[in-house]
Amino acid sequence: MRYCGREFSDPELAWIRQLIADNPDHTRAELARLTCQALAWRKPDGDLKAMSCRVAMLRMQADGLLELPPPRHPRPAIRLTPTARTALQAPIDSPVHALSELHLTPVERATSGLWNEFIHRYHYLGYTPLPGAQRRYFAYNGSTLLALLGFSAAAWQTAPRDRFIGWTHEQRQRNLHLIVNNARFLILPWVRSPNLASKLLAMAARRVPADWLHLYGYRPVLLESFVDTERFAGTCYKAANWRYLGHTKGRGKLGPPGRQSVPIKDLWVYPLVAHFRHHLTR
């Protein structure tokens, strides 16, 4: 069984069930940490993958493989009610060459709610927490907000990308963290600036590797993004020199095997280093 990018054998699942039975007073977080320690499930920087483990255990419970203790402090459901701070604004029609103060600002704790609200209000996918390692940005011209971007963990598998790289299952399992997914990209609806999107993608490609190194201790070597073909043509990715690899089969991470459960999307990638295949297949 595979959960959160890791395959769990029957003996490992039995061990986790026994761990839960032997420690009825442990919290879910404590059980996840003990599981990570026992199974040597760690991030590339050596830290335990405790959050991924907690998500995996919740999915195991949903599949009837185990029963976790009830949460000590249930979290309330996330409700993002639009406020005045994300209201529609006056149109911005300046061409990108007239935007001389373009810059990306990372989202911090104090501005996280604002990023979430903008995405929830104006992005067609709405807001959901980004999976795994991540970095989110506001794109400004001076003090004027123009766009929002979000980068997170790569898709576990997708045939066009995996053929393009030419890696084995074991190589993908070992090196998938070196790929980063452009999971959200929103130009605010009142912004009509030709070539702005491709400019911001180019800026992000220069910024993301250093931020990943600072936060997680390693540099990614490839960016990927999935474009809904019913809504977008992927023109800005092409203009920013991303490479089109083909389209997905629409199965999604949690969909039933062999059946389409999500919209088919085009897959685009952008190499961050010249010898990215060497890093991904070593």
C-alpha positions, 0 to 999 in steps of 0.5 A: 500500500502506498501513502504520501509517496511511501510504500508500506508493507503488510508487516509495517502496517501490522507494526503500526497497528500494534504501536497504536494498541500498545500506546492508547494514551499517545496522541496522533502526533506522538504515534506519527513520530514513533512510526517515522523513527521506527521506519526511518522515514525522513526528509532530505535534511534528516528531519522526521516526515512526521506531517506526511506520516500523520496524513498517511495514517489518516488515509490508512484509517479512512481505508479501514486499515487501522484505527487512530485515537480520537484527536485531542484538540479537533481543528475547526473547519477552515472557513474563508469568508471574503473580506474588504481586503481582497475586494475588486480593485481598479483595473491595471493595464500597464504593459510589463515593461512599464512595471519597473518595480516587480518583485516577489515577497515570500508569504510569512505567518502574518500574511498567510491568511491574506494569501489564502483568502485571495486564492480562495476568492479568485483561483478556480481551484480555491484554497486547500493547504499545499502538500509537503515542502512549500513556498508561497509568494505575493508578486508586487510592483512597488506596493501594488499587488498583482499576482500570487504564486504557490510551490509545493511537493511534486506529483508522485507519478505522472507518465509524461514526466517520468518518461521524460526523465527516464527514471526507475521507480526506486530513483523516483522514490529517492529523488522526487523531492528534487522536483517542485510543483507550481501548484497555484498561479493567480494573476488578479482579475483586475490586472491586464498586463501583457507578458506579466505571467511569463515574467513572473514565472521567470522570476520565480524560477530564479528565486525558488531554488535558493529559497528551497535551499534555505528552508529545506537544505537542498536545491530542486532541479526541475519545476513542473506545473499542470494546466487545466486545458478546459480553462487555459492554453499554457501560453505563459509557460511556453513564453517563459521557456517551459517545456510541454510534455503531454497530458495527464490521464485524469486519475488524480492522487486518490482516484480509482485505478484506471478511471478518470476522476479529475480533469485532464491537464497539460504538463509543463516542466522547467529544468533549473540546472543543465544536468537535471536528469543526472540528479534525478536518476542517480 
